[in-house]
Amino acid sequence: MMHRSSLLRLVVLMLAPWLAGCTATNYDFQPLDAQSPSARLATLVRDLTTEQELGDDDALYRLRLLPLTHLHLKVFEESTDRALPVGYTEADIAAYLPLFGLVHGRLDRYSRDRDRYEQHRFSSVLWGLVGSVPSGTADHHRRSA
């Protein structure tokens, strides 16, 4: 027969991987929230150039993860897809619920002159099996259905 303290330890050990979260970041995006869109983009481009010159990273990013329940990823980088015009890509993606059943986010692409030429807003509920969440106004929409 298992002692109560042994059972508690076993439960804690089994749940620990799902309760332990992690964060990986090389940039704090929060101070930019108060800036105008053009000033914000100029700051991001300047800070990305500085980061690249230092040779540390090719992108500015922040990742927060609680395994299987929460993910938030924010990235700003130079566009690497040769099919796209030279410029920048910014993504902000969040996923929630067990196994990330609710996902929403946006993907913006900017030209080298800092003009936004493409904007995607996307969302999905239960991996697209139930329906989608309205995504507001944008140039392009993609919804899971």
Backbone torsions as a table, in degrees:
resi	resn	phi	psi	omega
1	MET	NA	136.1	-176.1
2	MET	-86.2	134.7	176.7
3	HIS	-70.7	154.3	-178.6
4	ARG	-59.3	-42.0	-179.8
5	SER	-66.6	-34.6	177.8
6	SER	-67.9	-40.0	178.1
7	LEU	-64.0	-42.3	178.0
8	LEU	-62.1	-43.5	177.3
9	ARG	-60.9	-41.8	180.0
10	LEU	-63.2	-43.5	178.9
11	VAL	-63.5	-44.5	179.1
12	VAL	-61.7	-43.3	178.9
13	LEU	-63.9	-37.0	179.9
14	MET	-71.4	-33.6	-178.2
15	LEU	-87.4	-18.7	-174.2
16	ALA	-53.7	-45.0	-179.6
17	PRO	-61.2	-30.0	-179.2
18	TRP	-85.2	-20.1	-179.4
19	LEU	-92.9	-20.2	-178.1
20	ALA	-81.0	122.4	178.5
21	GLY	-103.8	169.3	176.7
22	CYS	-143.7	158.9	177.6
23	THR	-135.6	135.3	173.3
24	ALA	-130.1	126.9	-177.1
25	THR	-153.5	148.7	169.5
26	ASN	-128.7	7.3	-176.1
27	TYR	-156.5	142.1	176.8
28	ASP	-102.9	105.1	-177.6
29	PHE	-78.9	-20.6	-171.8
30	GLN	-58.4	-42.6	179.5
31	PRO	-61.1	-18.9	-179.1
32	LEU	-78.4	-15.3	-176.3
33	ASP	-60.8	-28.5	-178.3
34	ALA	-83.8	-9.9	-177.3
35	GLN	-84.7	158.8	174.3
36	SER	-68.2	158.1	-179.0
37	PRO	-56.4	-40.2	-178.5
38	SER	-71.2	-39.4	177.8
39	ALA	-68.0	-38.2	178.3
40	ARG	-61.5	-46.9	-179.7
41	LEU	-64.8	-41.0	177.8
42	ALA	-61.2	-40.8	178.3
43	THR	-65.4	-43.1	178.7
44	LEU	-61.5	-44.4	179.7
45	VAL	-63.2	-44.5	179.0
46	ARG	-61.4	-46.4	-178.2
47	ASP	-69.4	-34.8	175.8
48	LEU	-65.1	-43.7	178.2
49	THR	-60.4	-42.7	177.7
50	THR	-61.9	-44.8	179.8
51	GLU	-61.5	-41.6	179.7
52	GLN	-68.5	-39.4	178.8
53	GLU	-64.4	-33.4	177.1
54	LEU	-73.6	-15.3	178.2
55	GLY	76.9	13.8	-177.4
56	ASP	-78.2	-57.2	-176.9
57	ASP	-142.6	159.3	176.6
58	ASP	-95.0	-0.2	-177.7
59	ALA	-147.9	157.2	169.7
60	LEU	-97.0	133.0	-175.8
61	TYR	-152.1	158.9	170.0
62	ARG	-145.1	127.2	178.9
63	LEU	-126.9	128.6	171.8
64	ARG	-123.5	132.4	-174.5
65	LEU	-140.8	128.1	163.7
66	LEU	-114.0	111.9	-171.7
67	PRO	-49.3	131.0	175.3
68	LEU	68.2	-2.7	-177.4
69	THR	-127.4	-31.1	-176.5
70	HIS	-151.3	135.2	176.2
71	LEU	-142.0	132.8	172.3
72	HIS	-136.5	119.8	-178.1
73	LEU	-125.2	129.0	175.8
74	LYS	-128.0	128.8	-175.4
75	VAL	-139.9	140.8	170.4
76	PHE	-133.3	125.2	-176.6
77	GLU	-152.6	166.7	172.5
78	GLU	-72.5	142.2	178.6
79	SER	-64.5	129.9	-178.6
80	THR	-109.1	-8.6	179.5
81	ASP	-76.2	119.5	-178.0
82	ARG	-67.0	-18.0	178.8
83	ALA	-78.6	-10.9	-179.2
84	LEU	-102.7	156.1	173.5
85	PRO	-62.2	154.3	177.3
86	VAL	-63.4	133.1	-179.0
87	GLY	171.0	-142.7	-172.7
88	TYR	-133.0	152.7	176.4
89	THR	-126.1	134.7	176.1
90	GLU	-126.0	132.0	179.6
91	ALA	-130.9	142.9	176.2
92	ASP	-138.6	108.6	-172.5
93	ILE	-126.8	134.4	176.6
94	ALA	-130.8	141.9	178.0
95	ALA	-137.9	140.7	-175.3
96	TYR	-136.1	179.8	177.5
97	LEU	70.9	167.6	176.3
98	PRO	-58.3	133.7	179.9
99	LEU	57.2	29.8	173.9
100	PHE	57.0	49.6	-179.1
101	GLY	-69.9	-20.7	177.4
102	LEU	-119.5	120.2	-178.3
103	VAL	-128.9	136.9	172.6
104	HIS	-149.0	156.0	179.6
105	GLY	177.8	-173.9	178.0
106	ARG	-145.9	153.5	176.7
107	LEU	-136.0	119.9	179.5
108	ASP	-117.3	139.8	175.8
109	ARG	-120.5	136.1	-177.3
110	TYR	-123.0	146.3	174.7
111	SER	-75.3	171.6	177.1
112	ARG	-60.3	-28.0	178.3
113	ASP	-83.2	6.5	176.4
114	ARG	70.9	27.3	173.2
115	ASP	-96.4	129.3	178.3
116	ARG	-73.8	125.0	179.0
117	TYR	-113.9	-9.5	179.2
118	GLU	-151.5	138.9	179.1
119	GLN	-142.5	126.5	176.7
120	HIS	-118.7	133.7	170.0
121	ARG	-119.3	132.9	-177.8
122	PHE	-140.8	153.3	176.9
123	SER	-157.9	153.8	-178.4
124	SER	-151.8	140.3	176.9
125	VAL	-115.4	128.6	-179.2
126	LEU	48.4	52.6	174.9
127	TRP	57.3	27.6	177.6
128	GLY	87.4	0.3	-177.8
129	LEU	-76.8	-32.8	-176.0
130	VAL	-93.1	-38.8	-177.0
131	GLY	154.2	-162.0	-177.1
132	SER	-132.7	163.0	178.0
133	VAL	-97.4	135.4	178.1
134	PRO	-53.9	142.4	-172.2
135	SER	-112.6	11.7	177.2
136	GLY	75.8	-164.5	-178.3
137	THR	-96.1	139.3	177.8
138	ALA	-164.8	168.8	178.4
139	ASP	-69.6	-37.4	-179.9
140	HIS	-132.7	140.8	177.4
141	HIS	-123.7	144.2	170.5
142	ARG	-138.8	124.6	-179.8
143	ARG	-128.0	140.4	173.4
144	SER	-81.0	137.5	178.5
145	ALA	-134.0	NA	NA
